[in-house]
Amino acid sequence: MLVGFLEKALQIGTNAIEMEYKDGKEWIMALHSNVGFGIGCLEVDEGRFFLKEMEEMKKKRQVTLTGKRYRLVFSEYESFGEWVYRIRLIRGPMLPGSRKEFKRCCRSLEHATADSSENETKRQI
């Protein structure tokens, strides 16, 4: 369901979607420069399923849509006492597959930098 809305947003030339509760329903909007275009409406139970899908996608932080890879940026804010959930799509370099992998890459980079600093210090002495 969520992937379908993200693809719909890309098809009409936008790069983000929002889900907002109003009048007993969850409204899905595609966003372009903070202007929303309605692309769907869900019953409250379907909205809960949508949120569960969103939580699963937060773990991956990337998705393939229309044959292209996108990074996902999640945010939420309060509007008139209700939470609004936003997902932005960013095409570009992918993030590592997991946070653990990302930390491992950072640590190896830190070690490489520390080793080169030690070599520089030894040369100077």
PyMOL commands that set and color helices and strands:
alter all, ss='L'
color gray80, all
select helices_A, chain A and resi 2-11+44-60+99-124
alter helices_A, ss='H'
color red, helices_A
select strands_A, chain A and resi 16-22+25-32+35-42+62-65+68-79+82-91
alter strands_A, ss='S'
color yellow, strands_A
deselect
rebuild
show_as cartoon
